[in-house]
Amino acid sequence: MTEYILRRVLLAIPTIVLVIFLSFIVMRLVPGDLVTQMMAERPYATQQDKDQLRKELGLDRPLPVQFLNYLGHAFQGDLGISPWTHRPVTDELKNRLPVTAEFGLYAIVLGLLIALPVGVISAMRQDTVEDYTSRSFAILALSVPYFFTATLLIVFPEKWFGWSPPLIYKPWSAGPFSHLEYFFWPALLLGVSLAGTVMRMTRTMMLEVLRQDYIRTAWAKGLRERMIITRHALKNAFIPVITIIGLQVGTAVGGTIILESIFNMPGIGRYFVSAILQRDYPSVQGVVLVLAIIIVFVNLVVDVLYGVLDPRVRYG
């Protein structure tokens, strides 16, 4: 197991480097570079002023030199300084990452609390009202985008009832209830969107497991339904579901970027959108690097969980 984990970590390094390289190139291919954005506030700037600013930012050097220089500093923990705020990108991420991580965690937990029980009940009550209702819910969750429902949640309750979800960030110091209320509604919207895929996979795998001979034997022995589900069926059905949950982390990351902008969250998602609009190269590359590390780490955890859930899995 240790050798396998070490090998996966070593393989993750070129993956992360490739992600950094792609973000580095894509940002420089987008029309309107950083110097153009910054000089837009100075309409009387001359070409000499632009060349001087480009030199100060290190953008006058060849792209391979810029990339290698950034990569060397990144592996030392230095992600550069934002040319707009003049603050280290590392400090910005340290302040904003806890907000995004908390939001993503709440969304995934709420999604699992919805998807797993509903998926199991749907499989146990196949072709009944409960099954049809849960399948319709899954299709609706997959079909309606969360940014659309977020807009509806903000606009229509305010228009009809004079109420809207909190749009001003409340830290823990403002009170646990206010803090959790602020995260609840966006986390619920994103969690419902994530629950659709997990629920359908849970139902499919439970139906497959429930048709196995050892489950029929358990029924023949007179075991209770709860024991059959929890001790025999759910553990084996959960292995492919783990893969889907791991993939949903990437979806949750994309969801936090959009919903943070809608709900005015001080997380890295909103920071990322602002950095893209301003062509803030160090900030964009820093956010992409952090998100790539998180996704690679989650995939590693998912692979390790296979061996925990199924002792037959061997890491050769």
C-alpha positions as CSV (number, residue, x, y, z in Angstrom):
1,M,0.0,0.0,0.0
2,T,2.8,2.5,0.9
3,E,4.6,1.8,-2.3
4,Y,1.4,2.3,-4.3
5,I,0.7,5.6,-2.6
6,L,4.3,6.8,-3.2
7,R,4.1,5.8,-6.8
8,R,0.8,7.7,-7.3
9,V,2.2,10.8,-5.6
10,L,5.2,10.7,-8.0
11,L,2.9,10.3,-11.0
12,A,0.8,13.3,-9.8
13,I,3.8,15.7,-10.1
14,P,3.9,15.7,-14.0
15,T,0.1,15.9,-14.0
16,I,0.2,19.1,-11.9
17,V,3.0,20.5,-14.0
18,L,0.9,19.9,-17.1
19,V,-2.1,21.7,-15.6
20,I,0.1,24.7,-14.6
21,F,1.5,24.8,-18.2
22,L,-1.9,24.7,-19.8
23,S,-3.2,27.5,-17.5
24,F,0.0,29.5,-18.2
25,I,-0.5,29.2,-22.0
26,V,-4.2,29.7,-22.1
27,M,-4.1,32.9,-20.1
28,R,-1.6,34.4,-22.5
29,L,-3.6,33.4,-25.5
30,V,-6.7,35.2,-24.3
31,P,-7.2,38.5,-26.1
32,G,-6.2,41.5,-24.0
33,D,-3.2,40.8,-21.9
34,L,-2.4,42.1,-18.4
35,V,-0.5,45.2,-19.6
36,T,-3.5,46.2,-21.8
37,Q,-5.9,45.8,-18.9
38,M,-3.8,47.8,-16.5
39,M,-3.1,50.6,-19.1
40,A,-6.9,50.9,-19.8
41,E,-7.0,53.1,-16.7
42,R,-4.3,55.4,-18.2
43,P,-5.7,56.5,-21.6
44,Y,-2.8,58.8,-22.2
45,A,-0.1,56.1,-21.7
46,T,2.5,55.9,-24.4
47,Q,4.0,52.8,-26.0
48,Q,7.1,53.5,-23.9
49,D,5.0,53.3,-20.7
50,K,3.5,50.0,-21.8
51,D,7.0,48.6,-22.6
52,Q,8.3,49.7,-19.2
53,L,5.3,48.1,-17.4
54,R,5.8,44.9,-19.3
55,K,9.5,44.8,-18.3
56,E,8.6,45.4,-14.6
57,L,6.2,42.5,-14.7
58,G,8.7,40.2,-16.4
59,L,6.4,39.8,-19.5
60,D,9.1,40.9,-21.9
61,R,11.0,37.7,-21.5
62,P,10.3,34.6,-23.8
63,L,7.4,32.4,-22.6
64,P,9.6,29.4,-21.8
65,V,11.8,31.5,-19.5
66,Q,8.7,32.9,-17.8
67,F,7.2,29.5,-17.3
68,L,10.4,27.9,-15.9
69,N,10.8,30.9,-13.6
70,Y,7.3,30.6,-12.3
71,L,7.6,26.8,-11.9
72,G,10.8,27.2,-9.9
73,H,9.2,29.7,-7.5
74,A,5.9,27.6,-7.3
75,F,7.8,24.5,-6.1
76,Q,9.3,26.7,-3.4
77,G,5.8,27.9,-2.3
78,D,6.1,31.3,-3.9
79,L,3.1,31.8,-6.2
80,G,4.0,35.4,-7.1
81,I,2.4,38.7,-6.3
82,S,-0.8,40.1,-7.8
83,P,0.0,43.1,-10.0
84,W,-3.4,44.6,-9.0
85,T,-3.4,44.3,-5.2
86,H,0.4,44.0,-4.7
87,R,-0.3,41.2,-2.2
88,P,1.2,37.7,-2.3
89,V,-1.1,35.2,-4.0
90,T,-0.2,32.6,-1.3
91,D,-1.6,34.9,1.4
92,E,-4.8,35.5,-0.7
93,L,-5.3,31.7,-1.1
94,K,-4.7,31.1,2.6
95,N,-7.4,33.5,3.5
96,R,-9.9,32.4,0.9
97,L,-9.4,28.6,0.7
98,P,-11.1,27.8,4.1
99,V,-14.3,29.5,2.9
100,T,-14.3,27.5,-0.4
101,A,-13.4,24.2,1.4
102,E,-16.1,24.6,3.9
103,F,-18.7,25.4,1.2
104,G,-17.6,22.4,-0.9
105,L,-17.7,20.1,2.1
106,Y,-21.2,21.1,3.0
107,A,-22.4,20.7,-0.5
108,I,-20.9,17.2,-0.8
109,V,-22.2,16.1,2.6
110,L,-25.8,17.4,1.8
111,G,-25.6,15.7,-1.6
112,L,-24.7,12.4,-0.1
113,L,-27.3,12.6,2.7
114,I,-29.9,13.0,-0.1
115,A,-28.5,10.6,-2.7
116,L,-27.5,7.5,-0.7
117,P,-30.8,6.9,1.2
118,V,-32.9,7.8,-1.8
119,G,-30.9,5.6,-4.1
120,V,-31.1,2.6,-1.7
121,I,-34.9,3.1,-1.1
122,S,-35.4,3.3,-4.9
123,A,-33.6,0.0,-5.4
124,M,-35.4,-1.7,-2.6
125,R,-38.8,-0.5,-3.8
126,Q,-38.2,-1.0,-7.5
127,D,-41.1,0.0,-9.8
128,T,-43.1,1.5,-7.0
129,V,-44.2,5.1,-6.4
130,E,-41.1,5.7,-4.3
131,D,-38.9,4.5,-7.1
132,Y,-40.6,6.6,-9.8
133,T,-40.5,9.6,-7.6
134,S,-36.8,9.3,-6.8
135,R,-35.9,8.7,-10.4
136,S,-37.8,11.8,-11.4
137,F,-36.0,13.7,-8.7
138,A,-32.6,12.5,-10.1
139,I,-33.5,13.5,-13.6
140,L,-34.7,17.0,-12.4
141,A,-31.5,17.4,-10.4
142,L,-29.3,16.6,-13.4
143,S,-31.4,18.7,-15.8
144,V,-31.8,22.0,-14.0
145,P,-28.4,23.9,-13.5
146,Y,-27.6,25.1,-10.0
147,F,-26.8,28.7,-11.1
148,F,-30.4,28.9,-12.6
149,T,-32.0,27.7,-9.3
150,A,-29.7,30.0,-7.4
151,T,-31.0,33.0,-9.3
152,L,-34.6,31.9,-8.8
153,L,-33.9,31.5,-5.0
154,I,-32.5,35.0,-4.8
155,V,-35.1,36.8,-6.9
156,F,-38.6,35.3,-6.4
157,P,-38.7,34.8,-2.5
158,E,-37.6,38.4,-2.2
159,K,-40.4,39.5,-4.6
160,W,-43.1,37.3,-3.2
161,F,-42.3,37.0,0.6
162,G,-39.8,39.8,1.2
163,W,-37.1,37.2,2.1
164,S,-33.9,36.2,0.4
165,P,-30.9,34.0,1.5
166,P,-28.1,35.8,3.3
167,L,-25.7,37.4,0.8
168,I,-23.2,38.9,3.3
169,Y,-20.6,36.5,4.7
170,K,-20.9,35.7,8.4
171,P,-17.8,34.2,10.1
172,W,-18.0,31.9,13.1
173,S,-17.5,34.9,15.4
174,A,-20.9,36.2,14.2
175,G,-22.6,33.1,15.7
176,P,-22.8,29.4,14.5
177,F,-26.4,29.7,13.4
178,S,-25.7,32.8,11.2
179,H,-22.6,31.2,9.8
180,L,-24.3,27.9,8.9
181,E,-27.3,29.7,7.5
182,Y,-25.1,31.7,5.1
183,F,-23.7,28.4,3.7
184,F,-26.8,26.3,3.8
185,W,-28.7,27.6,0.8
186,P,-25.9,27.6,-1.8
187,A,-24.6,24.3,-0.4
188,L,-28.1,22.8,-0.7
189,L,-28.4,23.9,-4.3
190,L,-25.0,22.5,-5.3
191,G,-25.6,19.4,-3.2
192,V,-28.9,18.6,-5.0
193,S,-27.2,19.0,-8.3
194,L,-24.5,16.5,-7.2
195,A,-27.0,14.1,-5.7
196,G,-28.6,13.2,-9.1
197,T,-25.6,11.3,-10.5
198,V,-24.8,9.6,-7.2
199,M,-28.4,8.6,-6.6
200,R,-28.7,7.0,-10.0
201,M,-25.4,5.1,-9.6
202,T,-26.4,3.9,-6.1
203,R,-29.7,2.6,-7.3
204,T,-28.1,0.8,-10.3
205,M,-25.4,-0.9,-8.2
206,M,-27.9,-1.8,-5.4
207,L,-30.2,-3.5,-8.0
208,E,-27.2,-5.5,-9.3
209,V,-26.1,-6.5,-5.8
210,L,-29.6,-7.5,-4.7
211,R,-29.8,-10.0,-7.5
212,Q,-26.7,-11.9,-6.3
213,D,-26.9,-15.4,-4.8
214,Y,-25.5,-14.4,-1.4
215,I,-28.3,-11.9,-1.0
216,R,-30.9,-14.5,-1.8
217,T,-29.2,-16.8,0.8
218,A,-29.4,-14.0,3.4
219,W,-33.1,-13.6,2.6
220,A,-33.7,-17.3,2.9
221,K,-32.0,-17.4,6.3
222,G,-34.6,-14.9,7.5
223,L,-32.2,-12.0,8.1
224,R,-33.8,-8.6,8.6
225,E,-33.9,-6.2,5.7
226,R,-31.9,-3.6,7.5
227,M,-29.1,-6.1,8.2
228,I,-29.1,-7.4,4.7
229,I,-28.7,-3.8,3.3
230,T,-26.2,-2.5,5.8
231,R,-23.9,-5.6,6.2
232,H,-24.1,-7.3,2.9
233,A,-25.5,-5.2,0.0
234,L,-24.5,-1.6,0.7
235,K,-20.8,-2.2,1.2
236,N,-20.4,-4.1,-2.1
237,A,-22.6,-1.7,-4.0
238,F,-20.7,1.3,-2.7
239,I,-17.4,0.6,-4.4
240,P,-18.4,2.0,-7.9
241,V,-20.3,4.8,-6.1
242,I,-17.0,5.9,-4.5
243,T,-15.6,6.6,-8.0
244,I,-18.6,8.8,-8.8
245,I,-18.2,10.7,-5.5
246,G,-14.6,11.3,-6.3
247,L,-15.5,12.7,-9.8
248,Q,-18.1,14.8,-8.2
249,V,-15.4,16.7,-6.3
250,G,-14.4,18.2,-9.6
251,T,-18.0,19.2,-10.3
252,A,-18.2,20.7,-6.8
253,V,-15.1,22.8,-7.5
254,G,-16.7,24.2,-10.7
255,G,-19.9,24.8,-8.7
256,T,-18.2,26.8,-6.0
257,I,-16.6,29.1,-8.6
258,I,-20.0,30.0,-10.0
259,L,-22.1,30.1,-6.8
260,E,-19.5,32.1,-4.8
261,S,-19.9,34.9,-7.3
262,I,-23.7,34.7,-7.0
263,F,-23.8,34.5,-3.2
264,N,-21.0,37.0,-2.7
265,M,-18.7,34.6,-0.9
266,P,-15.1,35.6,-0.1
267,G,-13.7,32.3,-1.4
268,I,-11.2,31.4,-4.1
269,G,-14.0,30.9,-6.7
270,R,-15.0,34.5,-6.7
271,Y,-11.3,35.5,-6.5
272,F,-10.6,33.3,-9.5
273,V,-13.4,34.9,-11.6
274,S,-12.1,38.4,-10.8
275,A,-8.5,37.4,-11.6
276,I,-9.6,36.0,-15.0
277,L,-11.4,39.3,-15.9
278,Q,-8.3,41.3,-14.9
279,R,-5.9,39.0,-16.6
280,D,-4.1,38.6,-13.2
281,Y,-1.8,35.8,-14.3
282,P,-0.2,34.9,-10.9
283,S,-3.6,34.7,-9.2
284,V,-5.2,32.5,-11.9
285,Q,-2.2,30.2,-12.0
286,G,-2.2,30.0,-8.2
287,V,-5.9,29.0,-8.0
288,V,-5.5,26.4,-10.8
289,L,-2.5,24.9,-9.0
290,V,-4.4,24.6,-5.7
291,L,-7.5,23.1,-7.3
292,A,-5.4,20.6,-9.3
293,I,-3.7,19.5,-6.1
294,I,-7.0,19.0,-4.3
295,I,-8.5,17.0,-7.2
296,V,-5.4,14.8,-7.5
297,F,-5.4,14.2,-3.7
298,V,-9.1,13.2,-3.7
299,N,-8.5,10.7,-6.6
300,L,-5.7,9.2,-4.5
301,V,-8.0,8.8,-1.5
302,V,-10.7,7.2,-3.7
303,D,-8.2,4.6,-5.0
304,V,-7.1,3.8,-1.4
305,L,-10.7,3.4,-0.3
306,Y,-11.2,0.6,-2.8
307,G,-8.9,-1.6,-0.7
308,V,-10.7,-0.6,2.5
309,L,-14.1,-1.5,1.1
310,D,-13.0,-4.6,-0.8
311,P,-10.2,-6.7,0.7
312,R,-9.8,-8.5,-2.6
313,V,-8.3,-5.4,-4.2
314,R,-4.5,-5.6,-4.2
315,Y,-2.1,-2.8,-5.1
316,G,0.6,-4.5,-7.0
